[in-house]
Amino acid sequence: MAEPKKRTNSSKQGMRRMHDHTKQANIVYCESCHEPKEAHKVCYSCGNFDKKPVLEMKKEK
Ligand SMILES: [Zn+2]
């Protein structure tokens, strides 16, 4: 197997790994039920997107 000629220093290692982490989701409040949800995604508490029903929600008893 190929061997690296030089050891990667911690600075370069950090530069490489700065792209590895995931960004925190952009949280907005649903316009229909005012629950927090991810931006540009369907609200999972009321099933609406852009004030229109998209998901068929289970009826709570
Ligand atoms: Zn909602």
N, CA, C, O and the ligand as a Tripos MOL2 file, in Angstrom:
@<TRIPOS>MOLECULE
protein
  245   243    62     0     0
PROTEIN
NO_CHARGES

@<TRIPOS>ATOM
      1 N           0.8430   -1.2060    0.0000 N.3       1 MET1
      2 CA          0.0000    0.0000    0.0000 C.3       1 MET1
      3 C           0.8710    1.2450    0.0000 C.2       1 MET1
      4 O           1.9530    1.2460    0.5860 O.2       1 MET1
      5 N           0.4100    2.2970   -0.6480 N.am      2 ALA2
      6 CA          1.1660    3.5480   -0.7240 C.3       2 ALA2
      7 C           1.3140    4.1780    0.6480 C.2       2 ALA2
      8 O           0.4020    4.1410    1.4750 O.2       2 ALA2
      9 N           2.4730    4.7500    0.8660 N.am      3 GLU3
     10 CA          2.7530    5.4010    2.1430 C.3       3 GLU3
     11 C           2.8430    6.9090    1.9490 C.2       3 GLU3
     12 O           3.3940    7.3420    0.9360 O.2       3 GLU3
     13 N           2.3410    7.7200    2.8460 N.am      4 PRO4
     14 CA          2.4940    9.1680    2.7210 C.3       4 PRO4
     15 C           3.9440    9.5810    2.9420 C.2       4 PRO4
     16 O           4.6160    9.0770    3.8420 O.2       4 PRO4
     17 N           4.4180   10.5090    2.1060 N.am      5 LYS5
     18 CA          5.8190   10.9350    2.1940 C.3       5 LYS5
     19 C           6.0580   11.7900    3.4320 C.2       5 LYS5
     20 O           7.1120   11.7180    4.0630 O.2       5 LYS5
     21 N           5.0500   12.6050    3.7660 N.am      6 LYS6
     22 CA          5.1740   13.4910    4.9220 C.3       6 LYS6
     23 C           3.9580   13.2950    5.8310 C.2       6 LYS6
     24 O           2.8590   12.9770    5.3770 O.2       6 LYS6
     25 N           4.1880   13.4900    7.0930 N.am      7 ARG7
     26 CA          3.0840   13.4290    8.0400 C.3       7 ARG7
     27 C           2.2380   14.6960    7.9010 C.2       7 ARG7
     28 O           2.7810   15.7990    7.8350 O.2       7 ARG7
     29 N           0.9060   14.5420    7.8560 N.am      8 THR8
     30 CA          0.0060   15.6920    7.7970 C.3       8 THR8
     31 C           0.0000   16.3870    9.1550 C.2       8 THR8
     32 O          -0.3160   15.7680   10.1710 O.2       8 THR8
     33 N           0.3520   17.6780    9.1720 N.am      9 ASN9
     34 CA          0.3460   18.3860   10.4550 C.3       9 ASN9
     35 C          -1.0880   18.7180   10.8860 C.2       9 ASN9
     36 O          -2.0250   18.6790   10.0890 O.2       9 ASN9
     37 N          -1.2180   19.0420   12.1600 N.am     10 SER10
     38 CA         -2.5670   19.2010   12.7300 C.3      10 SER10
     39 C          -3.3320   20.3530   12.0820 C.2      10 SER10
     40 O          -4.5610   20.3160   12.0090 O.2      10 SER10
     41 N          -2.6050   21.3870   11.6060 N.am     11 SER11
     42 CA         -3.2670   22.5080   10.9330 C.3      11 SER11
     43 C          -3.9210   22.0540    9.6390 C.2      11 SER11
     44 O          -5.0830   22.3690    9.3830 O.2      11 SER11
     45 N          -3.1690   21.3050    8.8120 N.am     12 LYS12
     46 CA         -3.6930   20.8130    7.5310 C.3      12 LYS12
     47 C          -4.8090   19.7940    7.7640 C.2      12 LYS12
     48 O          -5.7770   19.7280    7.0070 O.2      12 LYS12
     49 N          -4.6560   19.0100    8.8160 N.am     13 GLN13
     50 CA         -5.7000   18.0330    9.1630 C.3      13 GLN13
     51 C          -7.0090   18.7450    9.5150 C.2      13 GLN13
     52 O          -8.0920   18.3110    9.1200 O.2      13 GLN13
     53 N          -6.8910   19.8270   10.2520 N.am     14 GLY14
     54 CA         -8.0630   20.6120   10.6120 C.3      14 GLY14
     55 C          -8.7020   21.2720    9.4090 C.2      14 GLY14
     56 O          -9.9260   21.3480    9.3040 O.2      14 GLY14
     57 N          -7.8430   21.7620    8.4780 N.am     15 MET15
     58 CA         -8.3680   22.3840    7.2450 C.3      15 MET15
     59 C          -9.1670   21.3750    6.4330 C.2      15 MET15
     60 O         -10.2000   21.7080    5.8530 O.2      15 MET15
     61 N          -8.6750   20.1350    6.3980 N.am     16 ARG16
     62 CA         -9.3760   19.0900    5.6570 C.3      16 ARG16
     63 C         -10.6950   18.7500    6.3450 C.2      16 ARG16
     64 O         -11.7140   18.5440    5.6850 O.2      16 ARG16
     65 N         -10.6660   18.6930    7.6730 N.am     17 ARG17
     66 CA        -11.8460   18.2440    8.4090 C.3      17 ARG17
     67 C         -12.8880   19.3310    8.6320 C.2      17 ARG17
     68 O         -13.9820   19.0400    9.1160 O.2      17 ARG17
     69 N         -12.5720   20.5810    8.2870 N.am     18 MET18
     70 CA        -13.5590   21.6360    8.5280 C.3      18 MET18
     71 C         -14.7960   21.4690    7.6530 C.2      18 MET18
     72 O         -15.8520   22.0270    7.9550 O.2      18 MET18
     73 N         -14.6690   20.7000    6.5620 N.am     19 HIS19
     74 CA        -15.8250   20.4660    5.6890 C.3      19 HIS19
     75 C         -16.6270   19.2380    6.1100 C.2      19 HIS19
     76 O         -17.6720   18.9470    5.5270 O.2      19 HIS19
     77 N         -16.1430   18.5170    7.1210 N.am     20 ASP20
     78 CA        -16.7700   17.2460    7.4800 C.3      20 ASP20
     79 C         -18.0260   17.3980    8.3190 C.2      20 ASP20
     80 O         -18.9460   16.5870    8.2160 O.2      20 ASP20
     81 N         -18.0690   18.4350    9.1490 N.am     21 HIS21
     82 CA        -19.2080   18.5420   10.0510 C.3      21 HIS21
     83 C         -20.4750   18.9650    9.2800 C.2      21 HIS21
     84 O         -20.4000   19.6210    8.2410 O.2      21 HIS21
     85 N         -21.6180   18.5750    9.8150 N.am     22 THR22
     86 CA        -22.8770   18.9590    9.1950 C.3      22 THR22
     87 C         -23.3480   20.2670    9.8110 C.2      22 THR22
     88 O         -23.1560   20.5110   11.0020 O.2      22 THR22
     89 N         -23.9600   21.0950    8.9980 N.am     23 LYS23
     90 CA        -24.4810   22.3730    9.4840 C.3      23 LYS23
     91 C         -25.7750   22.1440   10.2510 C.2      23 LYS23
     92 O         -26.5210   21.2030    9.9810 O.2      23 LYS23
     93 N         -26.0190   23.0150   11.1990 N.am     24 GLN24
     94 CA        -27.2640   22.9190   11.9520 C.3      24 GLN24
     95 C         -28.4270   23.3150   11.0430 C.2      24 GLN24
     96 O         -28.3250   24.2620   10.2640 O.2      24 GLN24
     97 N         -29.5240   22.5820   11.1540 N.am     25 ALA25
     98 CA        -30.6960   22.8340   10.3180 C.3      25 ALA25
     99 C         -31.2790   24.2170   10.6260 C.2      25 ALA25
    100 O         -31.2950   24.6670   11.7720 O.2      25 ALA25
    101 N         -31.7550   24.8710    9.5670 N.am     26 ASN26
    102 CA        -32.3660   26.1970    9.7170 C.3      26 ASN26
    103 C         -33.7940   26.0190   10.2400 C.2      26 ASN26
    104 O         -34.6620   25.5000    9.5390 O.2      26 ASN26
    105 N         -34.0220   26.4530   11.4770 N.am     27 ILE27
    106 CA        -35.3230   26.2400   12.1150 C.3      27 ILE27
    107 C         -36.1840   27.4910   11.9460 C.2      27 ILE27
    108 O         -35.7680   28.6000   12.2800 O.2      27 ILE27
    109 N         -37.3790   27.2890   11.4240 N.am     28 VAL28
    110 CA        -38.3590   28.3750   11.3110 C.3      28 VAL28
    111 C         -39.6530   27.8900   11.9860 C.2      28 VAL28
    112 O         -39.7540   26.7260   12.3740 O.2      28 VAL28
    113 N         -40.6220   28.7710   12.1200 N.am     29 TYR29
    114 CA        -41.8910   28.3880   12.7290 C.3      29 TYR29
    115 C         -42.9520   28.2300   11.6590 C.2      29 TYR29
    116 O         -43.0830   29.0640   10.7630 O.2      29 TYR29
    117 N         -43.7030   27.1550   11.7640 N.am     30 CYS30
    118 CA        -44.7390   26.8190   10.7900 C.3      30 CYS30
    119 C         -45.7910   27.9350   10.7490 C.2      30 CYS30
    120 O         -46.2230   28.4370   11.7870 O.2      30 CYS30
    121 N         -46.1910   28.3080    9.5370 N.am     31 GLU31
    122 CA        -47.1780   29.3770    9.3930 C.3      31 GLU31
    123 C         -48.5900   28.9060    9.7560 C.2      31 GLU31
    124 O         -49.4590   29.7200   10.0690 O.2      31 GLU31
    125 N         -48.8090   27.6000    9.7130 N.am     32 SER32
    126 CA        -50.1380   27.0770   10.0060 C.3      32 SER32
    127 C         -50.3270   26.7480   11.4790 C.2      32 SER32
    128 O         -51.3510   27.0980   12.0670 O.2      32 SER32
    129 N         -49.3360   26.0710   12.0880 N.am     33 CYS33
    130 CA        -49.5210   25.6350   13.4790 C.3      33 CYS33
    131 C         -48.5040   26.2740   14.4290 C.2      33 CYS33
    132 O         -48.5730   26.0590   15.6380 O.2      33 CYS33
    133 N         -47.5660   27.0540   13.8970 N.am     34 HIS34
    134 CA        -46.5680   27.7960   14.6880 C.3      34 HIS34
    135 C         -45.6400   26.8940   15.4970 C.2      34 HIS34
    136 O         -45.0800   27.3120   16.5110 O.2      34 HIS34
    137 N         -45.4870   25.6690   15.0430 N.am     35 GLU35
    138 CA        -44.5330   24.7500   15.6530 C.3      35 GLU35
    139 C         -43.1850   24.9260   14.9520 C.2      35 GLU35
    140 O         -43.1600   25.2450   13.7640 O.2      35 GLU35
    141 N         -42.0680   24.7290   15.6510 N.am     36 PRO36
    142 CA        -40.7710   24.8150   14.9600 C.3      36 PRO36
    143 C         -40.5900   23.6890   13.9500 C.2      36 PRO36
    144 O         -40.9160   22.5350   14.2290 O.2      36 PRO36
    145 N         -40.0680   24.0340   12.7730 N.am     37 LYS37
    146 CA        -39.8260   23.0470   11.7170 C.3      37 LYS37
    147 C         -38.6020   23.4700   10.9290 C.2      37 LYS37
    148 O         -38.1200   24.5940   11.0680 O.2      37 LYS37
    149 N         -38.0990   22.5600   10.0960 N.am     38 GLU38
    150 CA        -36.9670   22.8880    9.2300 C.3      38 GLU38
    151 C         -37.4520   23.7270    8.0500 C.2      38 GLU38
    152 O         -38.5120   23.4580    7.4850 O.2      38 GLU38
    153 N         -36.6630   24.7540    7.6770 N.am     39 ALA39
    154 CA        -37.0280   25.6150    6.5600 C.3      39 ALA39
    155 C         -37.0440   24.8220    5.2530 C.2      39 ALA39
    156 O         -36.2290   23.9190    5.0640 O.2      39 ALA39
    157 N         -37.9480   25.1510    4.3750 N.am     40 HIS40
    158 CA        -38.1240   24.5380    3.0550 C.3      40 HIS40
    159 C         -38.4950   23.0570    3.1540 C.2      40 HIS40
    160 O         -38.2670   22.2920    2.2170 O.2      40 HIS40
    161 N         -39.0700   22.6540    4.3010 N.am     41 LYS41
    162 CA        -39.5050   21.2680    4.4500 C.3      41 LYS41
    163 C         -40.9270   21.2380    4.9950 C.2      41 LYS41
    164 O         -41.4110   22.2100    5.5760 O.2      41 LYS41
    165 N         -41.5830   20.0990    4.7930 N.am     42 VAL42
    166 CA        -42.9510   19.9270    5.2680 C.3      42 VAL42
    167 C         -42.9610   19.9330    6.7890 C.2      42 VAL42
    168 O         -42.0680   19.3730    7.4240 O.2      42 VAL42
    169 N         -43.9670   20.5640    7.3700 N.am     43 CYS43
    170 CA        -44.1320   20.5510    8.8180 C.3      43 CYS43
    171 C         -44.6550   19.1800    9.2380 C.2      43 CYS43
    172 O         -45.6740   18.7160    8.7270 O.2      43 CYS43
    173 N         -43.9510   18.5320   10.1740 N.am     44 TYR44
    174 CA        -44.3510   17.1920   10.5810 C.3      44 TYR44
    175 C         -45.3570   17.2010   11.7190 C.2      44 TYR44
    176 O         -45.8140   16.1370   12.1360 O.2      44 TYR44
    177 N         -45.7140   18.3630   12.2300 N.am     45 SER45
    178 CA        -46.7310   18.3840   13.2830 C.3      45 SER45
    179 C         -48.1220   18.6120   12.7170 C.2      45 SER45
    180 O         -49.1020   18.1480   13.3010 O.2      45 SER45
    181 N         -48.2350   19.3250   11.5790 N.am     46 CYS46
    182 CA        -49.5580   19.5220   10.9710 C.3      46 CYS46
    183 C         -49.6100   19.0240    9.5250 C.2      46 CYS46
    184 O         -50.6960   18.9400    8.9510 O.2      46 CYS46
    185 N         -48.4760   18.6950    8.9280 N.am     47 GLY47
    186 CA        -48.4710   18.1400    7.5700 C.3      47 GLY47
    187 C         -48.6560   19.1680    6.4820 C.2      47 GLY47
    188 O         -48.9410   18.8070    5.3400 O.2      47 GLY47
    189 N         -48.5020   20.4470    6.8040 N.am     48 ASN48
    190 CA        -48.6910   21.4920    5.8030 C.3      48 ASN48
    191 C         -47.3600   21.9590    5.2240 C.2      48 ASN48
    192 O         -46.3170   21.8940    5.8750 O.2      48 ASN48
    193 N         -47.4280   22.4260    3.9940 N.am     49 PHE49
    194 CA        -46.2950   23.0930    3.3590 C.3      49 PHE49
    195 C         -46.8600   24.2560    2.5660 C.2      49 PHE49
    196 O         -47.7580   24.0680    1.7450 O.2      49 PHE49
    197 N         -46.3460   25.4570    2.8010 N.am     50 ASP50
    198 CA        -46.8350   26.6750    2.1340 C.3      50 ASP50
    199 C         -48.3440   26.8400    2.3820 C.2      50 ASP50
    200 O         -49.1040   27.1840    1.4760 O.2      50 ASP50
    201 N         -48.7500   26.5870    3.6200 N.am     51 LYS51
    202 CA        -50.1370   26.7050    4.0890 C.3      51 LYS51
    203 C         -51.1030   25.7540    3.3900 C.2      51 LYS51
    204 O         -52.3170   25.9300    3.4910 O.2      51 LYS51
    205 N         -50.5820   24.7480    2.6800 N.am     52 LYS52
    206 CA        -51.4380   23.7630    2.0300 C.3      52 LYS52
    207 C         -51.1510   22.3840    2.6240 C.2      52 LYS52
    208 O         -49.9950   22.0530    2.8880 O.2      52 LYS52
    209 N         -52.1930   21.5770    2.8360 N.am     53 PRO53
    210 CA        -51.9460   20.2280    3.3690 C.3      53 PRO53
    211 C         -51.2380   19.3380    2.3580 C.2      53 PRO53
    212 O         -51.6980   19.1970    1.2250 O.2      53 PRO53
    213 N         -50.1530   18.7530    2.7480 N.am     54 VAL54
    214 CA        -49.3550   17.8980    1.8700 C.3      54 VAL54
    215 C         -49.3490   16.4640    2.3970 C.2      54 VAL54
    216 O         -49.4910   15.5120    1.6300 O.2      54 VAL54
    217 N         -49.1840   16.3210    3.7020 N.am     55 LEU55
    218 CA        -49.1600   15.0090    4.3200 C.3      55 LEU55
    219 C         -50.5050   14.7180    4.9570 C.2      55 LEU55
    220 O         -51.1680   15.6030    5.4970 O.2      55 LEU55
    221 N         -50.8920   13.4420    4.8770 N.am     56 GLU56
    222 CA        -52.1080   13.0200    5.5510 C.3      56 GLU56
    223 C         -51.7420   12.6070    6.9660 C.2      56 GLU56
    224 O         -51.0620   11.6030    7.1740 O.2      56 GLU56
    225 N         -52.1980   13.3880    7.9350 N.am     57 MET57
    226 CA        -51.7940   13.1570    9.3090 C.3      57 MET57
    227 C         -52.7550   12.1720    9.9760 C.2      57 MET57
    228 O         -53.9480   12.1260    9.6760 O.2      57 MET57
    229 N         -52.1750   11.3780   10.9060 N.am     58 LYS58
    230 CA        -52.9960   10.4480   11.6760 C.3      58 LYS58
    231 C         -53.8240   11.2470   12.6770 C.2      58 LYS58
    232 O         -53.3280   12.1590   13.3380 O.2      58 LYS58
    233 N         -55.0910   10.8810   12.7680 N.am     59 LYS59
    234 CA        -55.9760   11.5830   13.6820 C.3      59 LYS59
    235 C         -55.7100   11.1360   15.1060 C.2      59 LYS59
    236 O         -55.6940    9.9410   15.4010 O.2      59 LYS59
    237 N         -55.4990   12.1140   15.9940 N.am     60 GLU60
    238 CA        -55.2450   11.7960   17.3970 C.3      60 GLU60
    239 C         -56.5800   11.5910   18.1190 C.2      60 GLU60
    240 O         -57.5240   12.3670   17.9710 O.2      60 GLU60
    241 N         -56.6150   10.5200   18.8990 N.am     61 LYS61
    242 CA        -57.8600   10.2220   19.6270 C.3      61 LYS61
    243 C         -57.8880   10.9320   20.9790 C.2      61 LYS61
    244 O         -58.8560   10.7980   21.7270 O.2      61 LYS61
    245 ZN        -47.3570   23.0020   11.0530 Zn       62 ZN62
@<TRIPOS>BOND
     1     1     2 1
     2     2     3 1
     3     3     4 2
     4     3     5 am
     5     5     6 1
     6     6     7 1
     7     7     8 2
     8     7     9 am
     9     9    10 1
    10    10    11 1
    11    11    12 2
    12    11    13 am
    13    13    14 1
    14    14    15 1
    15    15    16 2
    16    15    17 am
    17    17    18 1
    18    18    19 1
    19    19    20 2
    20    19    21 am
    21    21    22 1
    22    22    23 1
    23    23    24 2
    24    23    25 am
    25    25    26 1
    26    26    27 1
    27    27    28 2
    28    27    29 am
    29    29    30 1
    30    30    31 1
    31    31    32 2
    32    31    33 am
    33    33    34 1
    34    34    35 1
    35    35    36 2
    36    35    37 am
    37    37    38 1
    38    38    39 1
    39    39    40 2
    40    39    41 am
    41    41    42 1
    42    42    43 1
    43    43    44 2
    44    43    45 am
    45    45    46 1
    46    46    47 1
    47    47    48 2
    48    47    49 am
    49    49    50 1
    50    50    51 1
    51    51    52 2
    52    51    53 am
    53    53    54 1
    54    54    55 1
    55    55    56 2
    56    55    57 am
    57    57    58 1
    58    58    59 1
    59    59    60 2
    60    59    61 am
    61    61    62 1
    62    62    63 1
    63    63    64 2
    64    63    65 am
    65    65    66 1
    66    66    67 1
    67    67    68 2
    68    67    69 am
    69    69    70 1
    70    70    71 1
    71    71    72 2
    72    71    73 am
    73    73    74 1
    74    74    75 1
    75    75    76 2
    76    75    77 am
    77    77    78 1
    78    78    79 1
    79    79    80 2
    80    79    81 am
    81    81    82 1
    82    82    83 1
    83    83    84 2
    84    83    85 am
    85    85    86 1
    86    86    87 1
    87    87    88 2
    88    87    89 am
    89    89    90 1
    90    90    91 1
    91    91    92 2
    92    91    93 am
    93    93    94 1
    94    94    95 1
    95    95    96 2
    96    95    97 am
    97    97    98 1
    98    98    99 1
    99    99   100 2
   100    99   101 am
   101   101   102 1
   102   102   103 1
   103   103   104 2
   104   103   105 am
   105   105   106 1
   106   106   107 1
   107   107   108 2
   108   107   109 am
   109   109   110 1
   110   110   111 1
   111   111   112 2
   112   111   113 am
   113   113   114 1
   114   114   115 1
   115   115   116 2
   116   115   117 am
   117   117   118 1
   118   118   119 1
   119   119   120 2
   120   119   121 am
   121   121   122 1
   122   122   123 1
   123   123   124 2
   124   123   125 am
   125   125   126 1
   126   126   127 1
   127   127   128 2
   128   127   129 am
   129   129   130 1
   130   130   131 1
   131   131   132 2
   132   131   133 am
   133   133   134 1
   134   134   135 1
   135   135   136 2
   136   135   137 am
   137   137   138 1
   138   138   139 1
   139   139   140 2
   140   139   141 am
   141   141   142 1
   142   142   143 1
   143   143   144 2
   144   143   145 am
   145   145   146 1
   146   146   147 1
   147   147   148 2
   148   147   149 am
   149   149   150 1
   150   150   151 1
   151   151   152 2
   152   151   153 am
   153   153   154 1
   154   154   155 1
   155   155   156 2
   156   155   157 am
   157   157   158 1
   158   158   159 1
   159   159   160 2
   160   159   161 am
   161   161   162 1
   162   162   163 1
   163   163   164 2
   164   163   165 am
   165   165   166 1
   166   166   167 1
   167   167   168 2
   168   167   169 am
   169   169   170 1
   170   170   171 1
   171   171   172 2
   172   171   173 am
   173   173   174 1
   174   174   175 1
   175   175   176 2
   176   175   177 am
   177   177   178 1
   178   178   179 1
   179   179   180 2
   180   179   181 am
   181   181   182 1
   182   182   183 1
   183   183   184 2
   184   183   185 am
   185   185   186 1
   186   186   187 1
   187   187   188 2
   188   187   189 am
   189   189   190 1
   190   190   191 1
   191   191   192 2
   192   191   193 am
   193   193   194 1
   194   194   195 1
   195   195   196 2
   196   195   197 am
   197   197   198 1
   198   198   199 1
   199   199   200 2
   200   199   201 am
   201   201   202 1
   202   202   203 1
   203   203   204 2
   204   203   205 am
   205   205   206 1
   206   206   207 1
   207   207   208 2
   208   207   209 am
   209   209   210 1
   210   210   211 1
   211   211   212 2
   212   211   213 am
   213   213   214 1
   214   214   215 1
   215   215   216 2
   216   215   217 am
   217   217   218 1
   218   218   219 1
   219   219   220 2
   220   219   221 am
   221   221   222 1
   222   222   223 1
   223   223   224 2
   224   223   225 am
   225   225   226 1
   226   226   227 1
   227   227   228 2
   228   227   229 am
   229   229   230 1
   230   230   231 1
   231   231   232 2
   232   231   233 am
   233   233   234 1
   234   234   235 1
   235   235   236 2
   236   235   237 am
   237   237   238 1
   238   238   239 1
   239   239   240 2
   240   239   241 am
   241   241   242 1
   242   242   243 1
   243   243   244 2
@<TRIPOS>SUBSTRUCTURE
     1 MET1         2 RESIDUE 1 A MET
     2 ALA2         6 RESIDUE 1 A ALA
     3 GLU3        10 RESIDUE 1 A GLU
     4 PRO4        14 RESIDUE 1 A PRO
     5 LYS5        18 RESIDUE 1 A LYS
     6 LYS6        22 RESIDUE 1 A LYS
     7 ARG7        26 RESIDUE 1 A ARG
     8 THR8        30 RESIDUE 1 A THR
     9 ASN9        34 RESIDUE 1 A ASN
    10 SER10       38 RESIDUE 1 A SER
    11 SER11       42 RESIDUE 1 A SER
    12 LYS12       46 RESIDUE 1 A LYS
    13 GLN13       50 RESIDUE 1 A GLN
    14 GLY14       54 RESIDUE 1 A GLY
    15 MET15       58 RESIDUE 1 A MET
    16 ARG16       62 RESIDUE 1 A ARG
    17 ARG17       66 RESIDUE 1 A ARG
    18 MET18       70 RESIDUE 1 A MET
    19 HIS19       74 RESIDUE 1 A HIS
    20 ASP20       78 RESIDUE 1 A ASP
    21 HIS21       82 RESIDUE 1 A HIS
    22 THR22       86 RESIDUE 1 A THR
    23 LYS23       90 RESIDUE 1 A LYS
    24 GLN24       94 RESIDUE 1 A GLN
    25 ALA25       98 RESIDUE 1 A ALA
    26 ASN26      102 RESIDUE 1 A ASN
    27 ILE27      106 RESIDUE 1 A ILE
    28 VAL28      110 RESIDUE 1 A VAL
    29 TYR29      114 RESIDUE 1 A TYR
    30 CYS30      118 RESIDUE 1 A CYS
    31 GLU31      122 RESIDUE 1 A GLU
    32 SER32      126 RESIDUE 1 A SER
    33 CYS33      130 RESIDUE 1 A CYS
    34 HIS34      134 RESIDUE 1 A HIS
    35 GLU35      138 RESIDUE 1 A GLU
    36 PRO36      142 RESIDUE 1 A PRO
    37 LYS37      146 RESIDUE 1 A LYS
    38 GLU38      150 RESIDUE 1 A GLU
    39 ALA39      154 RESIDUE 1 A ALA
    40 HIS40      158 RESIDUE 1 A HIS
    41 LYS41      162 RESIDUE 1 A LYS
    42 VAL42      166 RESIDUE 1 A VAL
    43 CYS43      170 RESIDUE 1 A CYS
    44 TYR44      174 RESIDUE 1 A TYR
    45 SER45      178 RESIDUE 1 A SER
    46 CYS46      182 RESIDUE 1 A CYS
    47 GLY47      186 RESIDUE 1 A GLY
    48 ASN48      190 RESIDUE 1 A ASN
    49 PHE49      194 RESIDUE 1 A PHE
    50 ASP50      198 RESIDUE 1 A ASP
    51 LYS51      202 RESIDUE 1 A LYS
    52 LYS52      206 RESIDUE 1 A LYS
    53 PRO53      210 RESIDUE 1 A PRO
    54 VAL54      214 RESIDUE 1 A VAL
    55 LEU55      218 RESIDUE 1 A LEU
    56 GLU56      222 RESIDUE 1 A GLU
    57 MET57      226 RESIDUE 1 A MET
    58 LYS58      230 RESIDUE 1 A LYS
    59 LYS59      234 RESIDUE 1 A LYS
    60 GLU60      238 RESIDUE 1 A GLU
    61 LYS61      242 RESIDUE 1 A LYS
    62 ZN62       245 GROUP 0 **** ****
